[in-house]
């Protein structure tokens, strides 16, 4: 079962470093802690594939139905004990590239004629080596500077880009961050505005900066809004900030250039004074209506005027009902669920935001959206610009500063500080025989090859599907090169390159020995979550079941040793496909319960689209840890157990996490001394399930449990608020929704029932 597979992989592959020199190696699982040594292929932290030995022909690919997909995470954060990609500077000449297909210099280029020319591994074209780049070859045909040059010997590296790689052939200005704060009645009443302004005073010291430089090059600006917009002049020479109001929201313009985007250190006193004043100015507001479209337009126009890329941080509380471009209506309708019209709920309700997103991408304006709704806010429409500009959406329903402040501030801190590439374009090149056909993620595409991102951060992935357009050979394998062109936080134009080689096979058995189920599930979820935009959820679920049954029946028919027809036989690396697939099928997007809101589904749908493999792994099959079994003497944490109610003992305490939610479930027969050690009360009945945090007690159990919670939070990109669930409490229904192996209330099958269903489907295909 899955826990066993995860534990075996940790034991077998966690101790040795994973070296990337050999073609087509399947990496350790995402749940295994391992060290990577780059020896010519990109680290699995940057790139993961569904298959590492791919069929030589399209017929064989069609027969197996295994999708050939790669998940790129170009700016992934590496652990401290791994070297970040080296930066290569070729001066004014820029990177060396193939003349024909424009692939960048990499370990797959073959040097010939004593090193004077090289043959491209992607398109086989021969290119002259520029004289400044010439180097002699050794007796094996390798350049003698092979190990000194990252681009010849490593899978991942960066090039400094020349002015030819810049917009309008001009070196870019450093990017800017604009904070745009909703000051309507709801945002003031929940305590949001006060909390945010207080936090920004210190948070701005953590703006991203290059290497070891003293201060960030990023400039900052501030806007507040309800149904009109207020711009602030925070020029360092002013004694007090000045407010300028734009009430004609139908024709948005930026009323000031000088003094709107400023250097933080120069304008610090004026900015602090502004942040003191905002909560006071709007304290007694009665304005409940908001605009939204003009807010994005204003931020974009400000970046345009400053000739820079950047990011808008928008803090927004309600459906924009005020008269303005991008005005929305409440169109939520639960009656559409499970009908053919359900797809409308996931589509934006107007074209306005599609067009706005396009303009934002052109300007390099990325939008991060923090939502604080008390009712329907239409995430499907409001989130669209974030989604198409490479931004993030965060949602805090029924936000109250006391109870949700910690989560919001942690998310905000990480969001402001994380590594970002601005004004980016990503392109994937492949060797002859396959080509990229489909792309999934948060970006915009105006043609079939360029993935355009107003910004790309260290958490986002882009998923690429490949199809055959010719035969591949076992001998040469298949090559992929992902090139990301971006502007760093200091305004430096760079290219980040990731290279991968895969094996190619003529035998199906070789394909089925080299697949990775976690990556497959990541792709299936993204494929399905895109599918709901145009199809009913039922037809999307049926498609997934059908394709998976075909994958498994092809294996059974062509690779498994003969056995009785009644047995379900799965390839070793796909043993977990049915259990994980069932989790995707019964997820809230594809099979919602009565209590799941339309906004939640739209939010999750967008979020999953750019998740990496580790995130989808725990999101669809949560981690359930028996806290009562932890050994306080050792550094180890307890091994996870299967996500099923029958695994919970009445005398136990369990932590459950899925990357977005975190629960501590307490059984009613838990020993009193354990309850006392953790909650500082005498009995189960006295535990307060409204606690937001565990009490800080000076005993080994309390310390160990709190360190476990910190460790879990540290592994995930978003902060999880801890919810205490007492057995048989009203909260328990919500908790049980995450026990993925059990049958659920909205018609989702238990794992055992689904396995029988899959087996039946496979038998039908075989007969």
Steps between C-alpha positions, in 0.01 A plus 500: 500500500608862456649550848716192443615622158594840647688346794684249275615779267628701800695199622640401159570835340526759777856433612699525173521824300302492175752576224352614171773386261322193362226541238142409587533431872177505701566724803404413859140581599409856603430368849862385538762734643803479268794706375547569128835529321467660156716311250337598175121467542283747687416410858156346566432811711487692170360230271293184548358275229215250482732257317879484478507240223258608230361306203696532173183532292165675527321165443661358810417817696135476390489132591622560857308828552769615747511880461850631421515801726765706673447730795744789502560709810763734356570717807460231767666568835778252574589368847798670666736208428451525121672753273270747324546521120826674399474827309700499175602836351606498135523878487363693205478198271243324719440124518616268220201346317418263217461692173186319394280413799657756736554246781745629761844350555462193721651155567311357198707690241761282325831674416658401166791598274741548789253721683442752221134406451225334702206285400170577672346215701152636431493559123839354386596830329875581504604845629839679494648556845560876546875568524479636856330176608740256326673233707700185411358150550657224709553140379134412576364787287407715801611859526787541746301769686201263535496504882570875527193596300158437659331509158710203380481278806186583701127454455402843639672841483433863415632736232513875542291626209615778270295801394364301200299298752339811650170669416549764229873426523528703820651378827203470742440722802475321835143376568247663735249372758168684535281436806131561424277488805121474510378743771126428470286425806566121502877538477504751784260308725687166486819668623675429169610854413639573845689169512641540149619860543667412832678204339616688189713731715742216570423264211636741239849443641482149352449589134693258272858602430781369286770294672664689787406857409402731784159611378236384254480675162122456497299823527166514681169685457166515687135529397184468709154460348129437550293619207758771423880475505741692726861532385772610742800719435771377740795692355786516750505884501142524629423550868170311465360264234258662255181330385361539147154364422390365162123467498452457125560125511367453145806674359785398725823702514784543748485855640867525593827361367764652723462378859272202438766226462781564746809351658396363839801623699486852359125538566475293817367775732234612249394136439477427873295810548264385219464153652410664835239721331315254272317307778402830667383671179249226417412387854142631482431417136149397400599420142417135427543493121828425325648513151759250377582536129617864531732400788694263272492757218647765732784274612578400145498862378735600784751230395465604138573863588806394702614272215545200728352160574361421842238351722169627638403376845123549514311452828133470413185421700182479289336447163564821296143629461576873462448656155837456324677295233512135610189535719355157588169356612434217742444202270568219747261211439532167681220357282748477210710239681502162320328650194648579160498869592724451805803608293367860496587525871870459418502746210541877545166683473638773270774537238626817663756319716635285213587816310641668809720195571643521149595867551655416839719228348621740230601746772657234728239579766432199725202501739499329840154501649412467868125444539303547823141410406200460732286377211527413129779706340536317164854365523460355148484855361708703749779241500532500122753783474716343773473166326606635160783721631676228702368642826352335810157513661460468877156467658398562864125442528330676797835660589543628855832657596520314837441149366633518142766768534784254555421308182457813288820667625707184448368468144563869433857483635587206281327653198690829527836334561499213253723475195329635188596530135320799345389552142579139410474283193552125513562277203548124486708346221505129421713273288357383168217250545292666771360848554322691774126509428319602821590732788340525847563766765455867589610686188389649170574370149456710185661235275559126520856505636557791738375479856471864605510585868475851642682328788598149605581416861689218672180304580339489156523218250427485129383162375579406141359208303694354206380309196693310231541657159754242386684188623749517785804273525603292801859601438469879513207530743288815529628842606310786664622851568298752698622860465355772722582861413427735792592818685641450849395710801790739436408551133754255355387313186578128527441166335452193713555172316392150607597197291362145521570180307256209495545144379290368211369145472346256252369270778197598707652331806782760500245783504304347789818450702591870484186699578430720797146483640519821706584699185230316305239596762622861497442507124162320517374753758606793282352340190170438682490845659544659159234263362226634729512835318341337195348168612274363771680371808357152436651477152835625636497228769409234243787608273751463785370156599503386140854617427634345820325171423661503154845562649457206740336261254777560244749399770296196595470387139859562386729492802358294786587135534192283430279447804138436580262748341353590837812674629565871481862540390663844519849608390733546799531877444122541454380304802364823644328627187151379607516633857624844389274518196198441723609800711504723191161372385330576831672836553280808554552624144381178334248378759397772746315448825204719593711717730771586244459850356534588132782739595688223682482281192621778268780582747620138521470458123736792440735403782555140385583615147845625608571257787816291499502124549566511875201733549250294299628184668395618847204707380316204349612240756555680833765403753356350821747472790432318830623758753448272800759261358781754478821420681597817686853364550578468127521757219272292279135577445240223495439323169178602323201268498234446234229764462204305627272526802564137593864597568402750771499364852281662766804520725714680243589850383570558128630784283361522146634739235448549127709813438201734547328362813642371827296312761576353840243226571465391863336168590258502795691228689840669477707457818459790742871559546546535121209748487655689789845507335360647176201715604572573867149384603394197705262315267367460144189702587706804601689527168402824323446416133507873419875522572701658214833375627635237736593635843878538545568257784835399638480122459641260238161410347393858448839597356513203265145555370558872444826428318309251284242766411782746416676238285180427305432870446859553389460244222205675336480824301187621682447537872249257651282608790471224762147378576432287807240226441358305792353160421122521438519882493320694222838573338556129451295495177745741341793290622350178361473662158882459484504127580539414133478120518146512636172543316389863522165677523509643148511159333877450491597131510707337771842379386393134512186563293693708248764229464225250415355747250842550334553126486166460324588774249836334424338158456248650257779655294691170495198298391 
